[in-house]
Amino acid sequence: MKDLDLTETQWCKSSYSGGANNCVELAVLGGRIAIRDSKYPDRAPLVVERADARAFIDGIQAGQWT
């Protein structure tokens, strides 16, 4: 993923963030999801398969990680 060009990437964050730079941002990259900390946008993001991101989010919503 070192050669991944994210300069034109559309990053999204929760509407609950209130515009502060203290949240997680996501970007859809085809079959993958890029995840980064909005405080450090120049750092390399974590890139995972969409199915893995979905399973993680579903687990959070189901209370698996509290």
C-alpha positions, 0 to 999 in steps of 0.5 A: 500500500506504500504506492497508494495515491490518496491525494484525490480521495474523498474522506468522510467523517461522522456528522457527530464529529462537530467539525473537530479534528479528533475523529476517525475518517473513512474513504472507499477505495473500490473493494477496500476502506481506508481509515485514518485519524483526522488529527494526522491526515498525512500519516499512512491510513489503515487499509482493509477489505470492505468485508472486514470493515463491515464485520468490525462495524457490525461487531461494534454495533452488536456490543462485541467490543465495549 
